Amino acid sequence: HIRFLKSDPRIIIAPIGPLASPQVKAFKDLGIEPYKLAAKPFKFPKAFLMKKDGRRFGEVIFQMDPKNRDYVKLEKGFIRALMGEFDPTRGDLVFSQTGELLGIMANSRYCHIIRSLDPAPGGAVVFGKNDYSKVARTLRNLYGIVAAKPSELR
C-alpha cells in the first residue's frame, strides 16, 4: 500500500519498516539508501537541490515564509548549477549541506519541508483491493487538502 503525507498529500510515502528491518536491508542491498530527514532543517541557509532524474544538482538559498510554515521560498537570485543547466521544478529533492533530506519542491518556487512522515488520515491506497469508489473518494479528499492551500503553494 501507499499513503500520502499529511502535511502535503502530493507526496507519496511507502512504508518499508524500521531502519534495522529486513525490508530496509533488502533495499540497501539493491543500492537504495533511505534518506534521513533533517533534524534541524534551518541550520544552514543554503541547500542542494537534485533534479528528479538524479543527474543534475544545484546550490540554492531558501527564505522562510512566515505565512506558510511547512514551506520555504526559493531565492530566485541565487541558483548555482553544479552539474548541467538548472531550473528547479516540482518533485526535485532538496538536501541540507549535511546531506539530510529537507524536502521536495512543491513547484518551481516553494520547497515543502518534510518534518515527519505522518500519513494523511484515511489516505491509504491498498494495492490488490479494487474498491474503486473508495480510492476515488480518498483521492478526492486529498485533492481537497491541496486545493485549500494558498495559490502560491498549489
C-alpha positions as CSV (number, residue, x, y, z in Angstrom):
1,H,0.0,0.0,0.0
2,I,0.9,3.6,-0.2
3,R,0.0,6.6,1.9
4,F,0.1,10.3,1.3
5,L,2.0,12.7,3.5
6,K,-0.3,14.5,6.0
7,S,1.4,17.9,5.6
8,D,1.2,17.8,1.7
9,P,-0.6,14.8,0.2
10,R,1.0,15.3,-3.2
11,I,3.9,13.5,-1.6
12,I,3.5,9.7,-1.6
13,I,5.1,7.7,1.2
14,A,5.5,3.9,1.2
15,P,6.3,2.2,4.5
16,I,9.2,-0.2,4.3
17,G,10.0,-0.6,8.0
18,P,12.4,0.4,10.7
19,L,16.0,1.2,9.8
20,A,17.3,-2.2,11.1
21,S,14.4,-4.2,9.5
22,P,15.0,-6.9,6.8
23,Q,12.9,-4.8,4.3
24,V,15.2,-1.8,4.7
25,K,18.3,-4.1,4.5
26,A,16.9,-5.5,1.2
27,F,16.6,-2.0,-0.3
28,K,20.2,-1.3,0.9
29,D,21.4,-4.5,-0.8
30,L,19.9,-3.1,-4.0
31,G,22.0,0.1,-3.6
32,I,18.9,2.1,-2.4
33,E,19.7,4.2,0.6
34,P,16.8,5.6,2.6
35,Y,17.2,9.4,3.2
36,K,17.5,10.7,6.7
37,L,15.2,13.7,7.5
38,A,17.0,16.8,8.5
39,A,16.8,17.2,12.3
40,K,17.4,21.0,12.1
41,P,16.1,22.0,8.6
42,F,17.1,25.7,9.0
43,K,20.6,25.2,10.4
44,F,22.2,26.4,7.1
45,P,20.7,29.0,4.6
46,K,22.0,27.1,1.6
47,A,20.7,23.8,0.3
48,F,21.4,21.4,-2.5
49,L,18.7,20.6,-5.0
50,M,18.8,17.4,-7.0
51,K,16.7,17.2,-10.1
52,K,14.2,14.3,-10.0
53,D,16.3,12.5,-12.7
54,G,19.2,12.4,-10.3
55,R,21.6,13.7,-12.9
56,R,21.8,17.5,-12.2
57,F,22.5,19.3,-9.0
58,G,22.5,22.9,-7.9
59,E,23.0,25.0,-4.8
60,V,20.1,27.2,-3.7
61,I,19.1,29.6,-0.9
62,F,15.7,29.5,0.6
63,Q,13.8,32.1,2.7
64,M,11.4,31.1,5.4
65,D,7.9,32.1,4.7
66,P,6.1,33.0,7.9
67,K,2.7,32.6,6.2
68,N,3.4,29.0,5.2
69,R,5.3,27.3,8.0
70,D,5.9,24.0,6.2
71,Y,7.4,25.6,3.1
72,V,10.4,27.7,2.2
73,K,10.6,30.0,-0.8
74,L,13.4,29.7,-3.3
75,E,15.5,32.8,-3.6
76,K,15.5,33.0,-7.4
77,G,18.5,35.3,-7.5
78,F,20.8,32.5,-6.2
79,I,20.8,29.3,-8.1
80,R,24.3,27.9,-8.8
81,A,24.3,24.9,-11.1
82,L,26.9,22.3,-10.1
83,M,26.1,19.8,-12.8
84,G,24.3,20.8,-16.0
85,E,21.7,23.5,-16.6
86,F,19.5,24.0,-13.7
87,D,15.9,25.2,-13.2
88,P,14.0,23.9,-10.2
89,T,10.7,22.1,-10.8
90,R,8.1,20.2,-8.8
91,G,9.4,16.9,-7.5
92,D,13.0,17.9,-7.2
93,L,14.7,16.8,-3.9
94,V,16.2,19.3,-1.6
95,F,19.1,18.3,0.8
96,S,20.8,20.1,3.7
97,Q,24.5,20.8,3.5
98,T,25.0,17.8,5.7
99,G,23.2,15.5,3.2
100,E,19.9,15.1,5.1
101,L,16.6,15.4,3.2
102,L,15.0,18.8,3.8
103,G,12.1,18.3,1.5
104,I,10.6,18.2,-2.0
105,M,9.9,21.1,-4.4
106,A,6.1,21.7,-4.5
107,N,6.6,23.9,-7.5
108,S,9.3,25.9,-9.1
109,R,9.4,28.4,-6.2
110,Y,8.5,26.6,-3.0
111,C,10.0,23.6,-1.2
112,H,7.8,21.6,1.2
113,I,9.9,20.9,4.3
114,I,9.3,17.3,5.5
115,R,9.4,17.4,9.2
116,S,7.7,14.0,9.8
117,L,6.3,11.1,7.8
118,D,2.8,11.3,9.4
119,P,0.3,9.9,6.8
120,A,-2.8,11.8,5.9
121,P,-5.8,10.3,7.8
122,G,-7.8,7.9,5.7
123,G,-5.3,8.4,2.9
124,A,-4.1,4.9,2.1
125,V,-4.5,3.2,-1.2
126,V,-4.1,-0.6,-0.9
127,F,-3.0,-2.4,-4.0
128,G,-4.8,-5.5,-5.0
129,K,-8.1,-4.4,-3.4
130,N,-10.2,-2.9,-6.2
131,D,-12.7,-0.8,-4.3
132,Y,-12.6,1.9,-6.9
133,S,-15.2,4.1,-5.2
134,K,-13.1,4.2,-2.0
135,V,-9.9,5.0,-3.9
136,A,-11.8,7.8,-5.8
137,R,-13.2,9.2,-2.5
138,T,-9.7,9.1,-0.9
139,L,-8.1,10.9,-3.9
140,R,-10.9,13.4,-3.9
141,N,-10.4,14.2,-0.2
142,L,-6.6,14.5,-0.7
143,Y,-7.2,16.8,-3.7
144,G,-9.4,19.0,-1.4
145,I,-6.5,19.4,1.0
146,V,-4.2,20.5,-1.8
147,A,-6.8,22.8,-3.3
148,A,-7.3,24.5,0.1
149,K,-3.6,25.6,0.2
150,P,-2.7,29.2,-0.8
151,S,-2.4,29.6,-4.6
152,E,1.4,30.0,-4.5
153,L,1.7,26.5,-3.0
154,R,-0.6,24.6,-5.4
